[in-house]
Amino acid sequence: MRKSLWVICLAMFLVFGLALMAGAATKVRVMWAEYDGLTPEYASNLEKAFEEKHPDIDLEIISTPWNDMHDRLITYIAGGNAPDLSVIGTRWLLELMDMGVVEPIEQHLSPELLDNIDPALFEGKIKGVVYGLPVAAGTRVMYWRSDLLDKAPETFEEMRTMLEKVAKPEENFYGIALTGQKYVELTEFAYFLFGNDGYFFDVNEDGSYGKCIVNNEAGVSTLTFMNNLVKDNLTQPGVTAYKRDEVQNLFISGNAAIMMTGGFGATLLTQQNVPFKWDVAPLPHFEGKPQSSLIVTDAMVMFNDSKAKAEASKFLDFFYSDEWRLEFDKLVGFPPVTKSLADNEFFQTPVYKYMVDQIAGAKPWPLMAEWPECNDLIWDNIEATFLGQKTPQQAMDDAAASIDAVRGF
């Protein structure tokens, strides 16, 4: 009798256990960038709606501030805890490929999704194979106080002249809000450098990168111009204490005449319902040099250790549907990456017009495995310049030498 009872209990336990296993949801972890303008509610609503449609999948969105995104992702990977999917700056892709942790994402995409992506945005396509699915792409623009300035400056020299007339640091009103603290992106330096017909490296005929050239005339004169803005009190004081979000807050609070940033700047200004008049324009350039903006692309990658690739693919189909992409694009302020939203009325505004018009002459971040380290080395020397520890020439010579050593030149 006892044996029969034991057998019955064991059978019931096995049946119950198998039922639990059959009903267990498959976990999908997505490392998610907290873009400026993107509300926490969006991620939570996306997670909830996806799980309602796919009750067999447990979606975990790991929201991460953009400035922490690269280092936190590398930490997860080093700890053997890589997510299934992650948003990355596309310029990090070669680093991840060198680590051997990502695989082509195109094999996990439905034909409908792959066909709906603007092919011009596939910066994450390596040797004809798509490793990175575009998440966001766009050029940077200038925001200016149309209630204080008569027009948008077309050159940086003209911009400086305008700022000299309106900056009143004694009244906590500054000319241009400038990022001066090391950030995961080298944005402001790129805005001025590209507008000076400069770049970070020599580019060979085959598209590969040669030696670092930030210490040439374009690089040194760019940093000299920026440093003079700081020294002459045409930026906010204590510039090396300001990251991008703090610079944006400075403009949004009405304490600066100009800032340069992405389309998300318009989203933030609109969300805050600022009391002053503002407008948008292409980035300025130096006199005699061609206009050029920075074009930034971010991508979604798939990690090869993922045990839930089919389920992760369902998330991608869901996230890239018009309903969720439209709200995402509106919040982050980038033009749409999907063809199906290209003609949506929301994107027919001056902000998006300037972002699209600048694409032809825009320059991207270097696509190389060592770029995160190169980015930090240039930043270290820019900070040293702003603090008066180095001249612009010394700073750029030191940056170029350190970068060439890192890359084996």
QUIJO-V348059 format. One record per backbone hydrogen bond with DSSP energy under -0.5 kcal/mol. CO is the residue of the C=O (numbers start at 0). NH is the residue of the N-H. If there is no record, write none. Layout:
<<CO NH> <CO NH>>
This chain:
<<0 4> <1 5> <2 6> <3 7> <4 8> <5 9> <6 10> <7 11> <8 12> <9 13> <10 14> <11 15> <12 16> <13 17> <14 18> <15 19> <16 20> <17 21> <18 22> <19 23> <20 23> <25 57> <27 29> <27 59> <28 83> <28 84> <29 31> <29 61> <30 86> <31 63> <32 34> <33 65> <34 37> <36 38> <38 41> <38 42> <39 43> <40 44> <41 45> <42 46> <43 47> <44 48> <45 49> <46 50> <47 51> <48 52> <49 53> <53 56> <55 25> <56 58> <57 27> <58 60> <59 29> <59 61> <60 62> <61 31> <63 33> <64 67> <64 68> <65 68> <65 69> <67 71> <68 72> <69 73> <70 74> <71 75> <72 76> <73 77> <74 78> <75 80> <76 79> <83 302> <84 30> <85 300> <87 89> <87 298> <88 91> <89 92> <91 95> <92 96> <93 97> <94 98> <95 99> <95 100> <96 99> <100 303> <102 301> <104 107> <105 108> <109 113> <110 114> <111 115> <112 115> <113 116> <115 338> <117 120> <118 121> <120 122> <121 124> <123 125> <123 130> <123 131> <124 126> <125 128> <128 125> <128 130> <129 104> <129 105> <131 133> <132 299> <135 297> <136 334> <137 295> <140 260> <141 280> <142 258> <143 145> <143 278> <144 147> <144 148> <153 284> <154 158> <155 159> <156 160> <157 161> <158 162> <159 163> <160 164> <161 164> <161 165> <162 166> <167 170> <167 172> <168 171> <172 167> <173 256> <174 256> <174 257> <175 177> <175 235> <184 186> <185 189> <186 190> <187 191> <188 192> <189 193> <190 194> <192 195> <192 197> <193 196> <194 285> <199 212> <199 213> <201 203> <201 209> <203 206> <207 203> <210 201> <212 215> <215 219> <216 220> <217 221> <218 222> <219 223> <220 224> <221 225> <222 226> <223 227> <224 228> <225 229> <226 230> <227 231> <228 233> <228 234> <229 232> <233 175> <237 240> <238 179> <238 241> <240 242> <241 179> <241 180> <242 246> <243 247> <244 248> <245 249> <246 250> <247 251> <248 252> <249 254> <250 253> <254 173> <256 144> <257 176> <258 142> <260 140> <261 264> <262 265> <262 266> <263 267> <264 268> <265 269> <266 270> <267 271> <268 272> <268 273> <269 272> <276 145> <276 146> <278 143> <280 141> <284 155> <285 288> <292 362> <293 139> <293 295> <294 364> <295 137> <296 89> <297 134> <297 135> <298 87> <299 132> <300 85> <301 102> <302 305> <307 311> <308 312> <309 313> <310 314> <311 315> <312 316> <313 317> <314 318> <315 319> <317 320> <320 324> <321 325> <322 326> <323 327> <324 328> <325 329> <326 330> <327 331> <328 332> <328 333> <334 136> <336 117> <337 340> <338 341> <340 343> <343 346> <344 347> <346 348> <348 352> <349 353> <350 354> <351 355> <352 356> <353 357> <355 358> <357 360> <357 361> <358 361> <362 294> <365 367> <367 370> <369 372> <369 373> <370 374> <371 375> <372 376> <373 377> <374 378> <375 379> <376 380> <377 381> <378 382> <379 383> <380 384> <381 385> <382 386> <383 388> <383 389> <384 387> <390 394> <391 395> <392 396> <393 397> <394 398> <395 399> <396 400> <397 401> <398 402> <399 403> <400 404> <401 405> <402 406> <403 408> <404 407>>
